[in-house]
Structures are given as structure tokens and as C-alpha cells.
Amino acid sequence: MDRLKNKVAVITGGCSGIGLGTVERFVAEGAKVMVGDIDDQAGAALEARFDGQVAYRHCNVMEETQIEALMAAAVARFGGLDIVFNNAGAGGTPARIDEMTGEGWDRTQSLLLRSVALGIRYAVPHMKARGGGAIINTASIAGVQSGAAPIAYSVAKAGVIHLTRIAGAELARSGIRVNAVCPGLILTNIFTANPERVPPAAAPAVKAAMAKGAPNAQPIAKAGLPEDIAKAVLFFASDDSAFVTGEHLLVDGGAFIGPRHVWDPAAQAEREARMSVAGRPVP
């Protein structure tokens, strides 16, 4: 406990999912947190829940001036800025490359990549005034492999990983570390947030099906939860990672370590049966 004592943090998208899980973890570790989000009702409830430790400000990360104002508000309210978690986002356009529109592409890149770049840009002056800081960005396993998410989302998250690497190099001598977390399948509302893709009436059933199937979606047989990501973010935010910058950490239950037959006994047995029928040795 107290790994973030006397630290001031900004968390975007902090009213739900991974952001909320990280707010809760940061508060437990002693930080003061400025939450930026577009859910004003949830933001007010969060302020009341953590009276004095959490402040809320409406922030649409698609708007540059609102990002700038969010960083300034943290300094005005709590006296400085030490940690920023650029987390806000959504699924973006689901279109394939041969169906893509420029508008859908640009909106997804703005939401998931441009917002992170601007979050870093407007955090840095305040962190330099404190002698340094830690910036953590939400990327995704979709940024390192194909098939995990739609193309616009995946490219944006790959951009976040490379942005993290370059910003880490540029800011290291200012005492500012920049790292990223790459979640795998995490049970949040991101999968049901778009009413065009999942009608509100179907959302509970979709969430239930995901919760049931999640433990078998990767080698580690448990559902990925927001607190799993929050623990990784805490590592990057705290002095525990004082010698780490420009890195991205996969927090995916092992989903990236190999094809399913490597770790799933059922898939191994099925593969062996197919090879046996074909008369070929199983490697």
C-alpha cells in the first residue's frame, strides 16, 4: 500500500471498465486522482464515493482543448501532476479494409491514437515542473497481432505502442517514463457499448456469454478483469518500474504465446486425432 502516496494522477475514461478499476487501485495506493470522462452522472458518483481523493471533469478526448484543460484542472485541484493514464477509448469502426470510409478511419484514429498523443503532450509541461512523472497508455494485443480486433482499432493500437516507444526515448532525460499496457480479452462494456452493433436489449445476454466463455479464451483459465490491468498500470505508475520506459506489457492471460493446440488439451487431442487419421506423425 501507499505506493502512490502524495502522487497526483489523471485517468481518462475513468468512470467504467479498466479506467474505473485503475481509479480504485490508485486511490487505495494513496493517490489523488482527476478523472476525465463523458459520463457526468458516473463522474459525480465517483467524486462522492471518494470524497477528497477523486475529482471529476468532463473530457471528450476527441477535443484537444478538453485534454489540455483536464491536465490543468488536476494541477489546480491537487497541486501538480505525476501520473497520466491515457485510457479512454471505444471499439471504433468495425469495417473491413474493403468497406472502410475515410470518416470511420479518421474517427477511430482520433479517438484511440491522436488522443493519447495529445494526452502526453499536455501532461509533459506539468510533469517537467515536478521533476518527472509516469505516463501509461492503453494499447491492446490487437496492436501486435491480426485477428484480435477490427483493422482500424488494431492499427491505432499498434500506433499507441510505437508512440509509447518514441515518446519514452524523447522524454527520458526529463525524468518522464512512458509505457503501455496491452490488454487481451477483458470483461468490460467496450464490447456492448455500440448500439448499432449490439442492441441494448441484447447486451446482458452478450455479457453473460462472454463471462462464461472468457476463462477458456486463453491459456490462463480465468476471465480477464479490469483489476488485472489496473495492477499492471500501477507497476508502471509506481517507482517499482523506475528503470523501465518505452515498453509495452501484454496482460492477456497468455493469449499471445502460441496457437491453441500449444496450450489447450482438447485442441491437442483433436489435432493428434486428425494427424493420426492422415497417417502422419504428430510433431
LUMLOLUM-244027 format. One record per residue (C-alpha): residue number from 1; residue in three letters; chain; x, y, z. Coordinates in nm, 2 decimals, m for minus. Example, Ala and Ser with C-alpha at 12.3 -4.5 7.8 and 13.67 -1.06 7.14 Angstrom:
# LUMLOLUM-244027
n/res/chain/u/v/w
1/ALA/A/1.23/m0.45/0.78
2/SER/A/1.37/m0.11/0.71
# end
This chain:
# LUMLOLUM-244027
n/res/chain/u/v/w
1/MET/A/0.00/0.00/0.00
2/ASP/A/0.09/0.37/m0.03
3/ARG/A/0.30/0.31/m0.34
4/LEU/A/0.14/0.63/m0.49
5/LYS/A/0.13/0.83/m0.17
6/ASN/A/0.14/1.21/m0.24
7/LYS/A/0.11/1.15/m0.61
8/VAL/A/m0.14/1.32/m0.84
9/ALA/A/m0.28/1.12/m1.13
10/VAL/A/m0.51/1.18/m1.43
11/ILE/A/m0.71/0.89/m1.57
12/THR/A/m0.92/0.93/m1.88
13/GLY/A/m1.22/0.70/m1.93
14/GLY/A/m1.21/0.66/m1.56
15/CYS/A/m1.58/0.60/m1.49
16/SER/A/m1.60/0.25/m1.61
17/GLY/A/m1.41/m0.07/m1.71
18/ILE/A/m1.03/m0.06/m1.70
19/GLY/A/m1.03/0.31/m1.61
20/LEU/A/m1.26/0.26/m1.31
21/GLY/A/m1.06/m0.03/m1.19
22/THR/A/m0.74/0.18/m1.21
23/VAL/A/m0.91/0.47/m1.02
24/GLU/A/m0.99/0.23/m0.74
25/ARG/A/m0.64/0.09/m0.73
26/PHE/A/m0.47/0.43/m0.74
27/VAL/A/m0.69/0.56/m0.46
28/ALA/A/m0.61/0.25/m0.25
29/GLU/A/m0.24/0.32/m0.30
30/GLY/A/m0.27/0.68/m0.18
31/ALA/A/m0.30/0.89/m0.50
32/LYS/A/m0.52/1.18/m0.57
33/VAL/A/m0.70/1.13/m0.90
34/MET/A/m0.85/1.36/m1.16
35/VAL/A/m1.09/1.16/m1.37
36/GLY/A/m1.18/1.26/m1.72
37/ASP/A/m1.48/1.11/m1.89
38/ILE/A/m1.80/1.19/m2.07
39/ASP/A/m2.03/1.02/m1.83
40/ASP/A/m2.11/1.31/m1.60
41/GLN/A/m2.35/1.12/m1.38
42/ALA/A/m2.10/0.84/m1.31
43/GLY/A/m1.83/1.11/m1.26
44/ALA/A/m2.03/1.28/m0.99
45/ALA/A/m2.10/0.95/m0.82
46/LEU/A/m1.73/0.87/m0.82
47/GLU/A/m1.64/1.21/m0.66
48/ALA/A/m1.89/1.14/m0.39
49/ARG/A/m1.76/0.79/m0.33
50/PHE/A/m1.40/0.90/m0.29
51/ASP/A/m1.46/1.24/m0.13
52/GLY/A/m1.15/1.45/m0.15
53/GLN/A/m0.94/1.19/m0.33
54/VAL/A/m1.11/1.19/m0.66
55/ALA/A/m1.22/1.49/m0.87
56/TYR/A/m1.41/1.46/m1.20
57/ARG/A/m1.40/1.68/m1.51
58/HIS/A/m1.60/1.63/m1.83
59/CYS/A/m1.35/1.54/m2.10
60/ASN/A/m1.41/1.42/m2.45
61/VAL/A/m1.07/1.31/m2.57
62/MET/A/m1.16/1.38/m2.93
63/GLU/A/m1.13/1.75/m2.83
64/GLU/A/m0.78/1.88/m2.78
65/THR/A/m0.88/2.18/m2.57
66/GLN/A/m1.06/1.95/m2.32
67/ILE/A/m0.75/1.73/m2.28
68/GLU/A/m0.54/2.03/m2.21
69/ALA/A/m0.80/2.16/m1.96
70/LEU/A/m0.81/1.82/m1.79
71/MET/A/m0.44/1.83/m1.71
72/ALA/A/m0.45/2.19/m1.59
73/ALA/A/m0.75/2.10/m1.37
74/ALA/A/m0.55/1.83/m1.19
75/VAL/A/m0.28/2.08/m1.12
76/ALA/A/m0.52/2.34/m1.00
77/ARG/A/m0.71/2.10/m0.78
78/PHE/A/m0.43/1.88/m0.63
79/GLY/A/m0.12/2.09/m0.68
80/GLY/A/0.07/1.91/m0.95
81/LEU/A/0.07/1.61/m1.19
82/ASP/A/0.28/1.30/m1.15
83/ILE/A/0.09/1.02/m1.34
84/VAL/A/m0.13/1.01/m1.65
85/PHE/A/m0.31/0.70/m1.77
86/ASN/A/m0.43/0.77/m2.13
87/ASN/A/m0.71/0.51/m2.13
88/ALA/A/m1.03/0.65/m2.28
89/GLY/A/m1.15/0.47/m2.59
90/ALA/A/m1.40/0.26/m2.77
91/GLY/A/m1.42/m0.01/m3.04
92/GLY/A/m1.42/0.23/m3.33
93/THR/A/m1.54/0.14/m3.68
94/PRO/A/m1.59/m0.24/m3.73
95/ALA/A/m1.55/m0.20/m4.11
96/ARG/A/m1.31/m0.42/m4.30
97/ILE/A/m1.04/m0.25/m4.52
98/ASP/A/m1.25/m0.31/m4.83
99/GLU/A/m1.55/m0.15/m4.66
100/MET/A/m1.37/0.14/m4.49
101/THR/A/m1.47/0.50/m4.51
102/GLY/A/m1.23/0.79/m4.45
103/GLU/A/m1.46/0.92/m4.19
104/GLY/A/m1.47/0.59/m4.00
105/TRP/A/m1.09/0.55/m4.02
106/ASP/A/m1.02/0.91/m3.91
107/ARG/A/m1.26/0.90/m3.62
108/THR/A/m1.11/0.57/m3.49
109/GLN/A/m0.76/0.70/m3.51
110/SER/A/m0.85/1.03/m3.34
111/LEU/A/m1.02/0.85/m3.05
112/LEU/A/m0.76/0.58/m3.00
113/LEU/A/m0.43/0.73/m3.11
114/ARG/A/m0.44/1.11/m3.15
115/SER/A/m0.60/1.14/m2.80
116/VAL/A/m0.30/0.95/m2.65
117/ALA/A/m0.05/1.17/m2.83
118/LEU/A/m0.23/1.48/m2.70
119/GLY/A/m0.26/1.34/m2.35
120/ILE/A/0.12/1.30/m2.35
121/ARG/A/0.17/1.64/m2.50
122/TYR/A/m0.04/1.83/m2.24
123/ALA/A/0.09/1.63/m1.94
124/VAL/A/0.46/1.69/m2.01
125/PRO/A/0.49/2.06/m1.91
126/HIS/A/0.32/1.99/m1.58
127/MET/A/0.54/1.68/m1.52
128/LYS/A/0.86/1.87/m1.60
129/ALA/A/0.76/2.12/m1.34
130/ARG/A/0.75/1.84/m1.08
131/GLY/A/1.08/1.70/m1.20
132/GLY/A/0.94/1.40/m1.38
133/GLY/A/0.65/1.16/m1.39
134/ALA/A/0.50/0.84/m1.54
135/ILE/A/0.27/0.81/m1.84
136/ILE/A/0.08/0.49/m1.92
137/ASN/A/m0.11/0.43/m2.24
138/THR/A/m0.37/0.17/m2.31
139/ALA/A/m0.28/m0.03/m2.62
140/SER/A/m0.40/m0.38/m2.69
141/ILE/A/m0.29/m0.73/m2.81
142/ALA/A/m0.47/m0.62/m3.13
143/GLY/A/m0.17/m0.39/m3.18
144/VAL/A/0.07/m0.68/m3.21
145/GLN/A/m0.13/m0.94/m3.40
146/SER/A/m0.40/m0.97/m3.66
147/GLY/A/m0.75/m1.10/m3.59
148/ALA/A/m0.79/m0.97/m3.24
149/ALA/A/m1.00/m0.67/m3.34
150/PRO/A/m1.12/m0.47/m3.65
151/ILE/A/m0.85/m0.32/m3.86
152/ALA/A/m0.88/0.05/m3.77
153/TYR/A/m0.88/m0.03/m3.40
154/SER/A/m0.58/m0.26/m3.44
155/VAL/A/m0.37/m0.01/m3.64
156/ALA/A/m0.45/0.26/m3.39
157/LYS/A/m0.33/0.04/m3.10
158/ALA/A/m0.01/m0.05/m3.29
159/GLY/A/0.04/0.32/m3.32
160/VAL/A/0.00/0.36/m2.95
161/ILE/A/0.28/0.10/m2.89
162/HIS/A/0.52/0.28/m3.13
163/LEU/A/0.42/0.62/m2.99
164/THR/A/0.50/0.49/m2.64
165/ARG/A/0.84/0.38/m2.76
166/ILE/A/0.93/0.71/m2.92
167/ALA/A/0.79/0.93/m2.65
168/GLY/A/0.98/0.72/m2.39
169/ALA/A/1.30/0.80/m2.57
170/GLU/A/1.22/1.17/m2.61
171/LEU/A/1.12/1.22/m2.25
172/ALA/A/1.36/1.00/m2.06
173/ARG/A/1.61/1.28/m1.98
174/SER/A/1.32/1.49/m1.84
175/GLY/A/1.26/1.22/m1.59
176/ILE/A/0.93/1.11/m1.76
177/ARG/A/0.87/0.74/m1.82
178/VAL/A/0.62/0.63/m2.09
179/ASN/A/0.49/0.27/m2.10
180/ALA/A/0.19/0.09/m2.23
181/VAL/A/m0.04/m0.20/m2.13
182/CYS/A/m0.18/m0.43/m2.39
183/PRO/A/m0.50/m0.59/m2.26
184/GLY/A/m0.63/m0.92/m2.40
185/LEU/A/m0.99/m1.02/m2.35
186/ILE/A/m1.11/m0.81/m2.05
187/LEU/A/m1.47/m0.81/m1.94
188/THR/A/m1.58/m0.45/m1.98
189/ASN/A/m1.86/m0.27/m2.15
190/ILE/A/m1.65/m0.19/m2.46
191/PHE/A/m1.79/m0.49/m2.64
192/THR/A/m2.16/m0.38/m2.59
193/ALA/A/m2.12/m0.01/m2.60
194/ASN/A/m2.21/0.04/m2.96
195/PRO/A/m2.59/0.01/m3.00
196/GLU/A/m2.55/m0.03/m3.38
197/ARG/A/m2.35/m0.35/m3.32
198/VAL/A/m2.52/m0.48/m3.00
199/PRO/A/m2.88/m0.36/m2.94
200/PRO/A/m2.92/m0.25/m2.57
201/ALA/A/m3.18/m0.53/m2.52
202/ALA/A/m2.92/m0.79/m2.62
203/ALA/A/m2.63/m0.65/m2.41
204/PRO/A/m2.70/m0.85/m2.09
205/ALA/A/m2.70/m1.18/m2.29
206/VAL/A/m2.38/m1.09/m2.47
207/LYS/A/m2.21/m1.00/m2.15
208/ALA/A/m2.32/m1.33/m1.99
209/ALA/A/m2.20/m1.53/m2.28
210/MET/A/m1.86/m1.35/m2.27
211/ALA/A/m1.82/m1.41/m1.90
212/LYS/A/m1.90/m1.78/m1.95
213/GLY/A/m1.66/m1.82/m2.24
214/ALA/A/m1.38/m1.59/m2.12
215/PRO/A/m1.19/m1.84/m1.90
216/ASN/A/m1.14/m2.07/m2.20
217/ALA/A/m1.03/m1.80/m2.43
218/GLN/A/m0.66/m1.81/m2.34
219/PRO/A/m0.41/m2.03/m2.15
220/ILE/A/m0.48/m1.89/m1.81
221/ALA/A/m0.82/m2.02/m1.72
222/LYS/A/m0.98/m1.71/m1.57
223/ALA/A/m1.18/m1.42/m1.71
224/GLY/A/m0.97/m1.11/m1.76
225/LEU/A/m1.10/m0.83/m1.53
226/PRO/A/m1.03/m0.46/m1.51
227/GLU/A/m0.83/m0.51/m1.19
228/ASP/A/m0.59/m0.73/m1.38
229/ILE/A/m0.50/m0.43/m1.60
230/ALA/A/m0.50/m0.19/m1.30
231/LYS/A/m0.23/m0.39/m1.13
232/ALA/A/0.00/m0.36/m1.44
233/VAL/A/m0.08/0.01/m1.47
234/LEU/A/0.01/0.05/m1.10
235/PHE/A/0.35/m0.11/m1.17
236/PHE/A/0.42/0.14/m1.44
237/ALA/A/0.29/0.43/m1.24
238/SER/A/0.50/0.35/m0.93
239/ASP/A/0.87/0.35/m0.85
240/ASP/A/0.86/m0.03/m0.90
241/SER/A/0.92/0.04/m1.27
242/ALA/A/1.17/0.33/m1.22
243/PHE/A/1.41/0.16/m1.47
244/VAL/A/1.15/0.09/m1.73
245/THR/A/1.04/0.31/m2.02
246/GLY/A/0.92/0.28/m2.38
247/GLU/A/0.79/m0.07/m2.31
248/HIS/A/0.46/m0.24/m2.37
249/LEU/A/0.33/m0.52/m2.15
250/LEU/A/0.09/m0.78/m2.27
251/VAL/A/m0.17/m0.86/m2.00
252/ASP/A/m0.37/m1.12/m2.19
253/GLY/A/m0.37/m1.44/m1.99
254/GLY/A/m0.12/m1.58/m2.23
255/ALA/A/m0.33/m1.54/m2.54
256/PHE/A/m0.03/m1.43/m2.75
257/ILE/A/0.21/m1.71/m2.66
258/GLY/A/0.11/m1.95/m2.94
259/PRO/A/m0.18/m2.13/m3.13
260/ARG/A/m0.45/m2.30/m2.93
261/HIS/A/m0.31/m2.65/m2.97
262/VAL/A/0.00/m2.55/m2.78
263/TRP/A/m0.19/m2.50/m2.45
264/ASP/A/m0.54/m2.64/m2.48
265/PRO/A/m0.55/m3.02/m2.41
266/ALA/A/m0.88/m3.05/m2.61
267/ALA/A/m0.72/m2.88/m2.91
268/GLN/A/m0.41/m3.10/m2.87
269/ALA/A/m0.62/m3.42/m2.87
270/GLU/A/m0.82/m3.30/m3.18
271/ARG/A/m0.50/m3.22/m3.36
272/GLU/A/m0.35/m3.56/m3.28
273/ALA/A/m0.66/m3.74/m3.40
274/ARG/A/m0.66/m3.56/m3.73
275/MET/A/m0.29/m3.63/m3.78
276/SER/A/m0.34/m4.00/m3.69
277/VAL/A/m0.62/m4.03/m3.95
278/ALA/A/m0.40/m3.87/m4.20
279/GLY/A/m0.12/m4.12/m4.12
280/ARG/A/0.13/m3.85/m4.03
281/PRO/A/0.33/m3.83/m3.71
282/VAL/A/0.23/m3.56/m3.47
283/PRO/A/0.53/m3.32/m3.41
# end
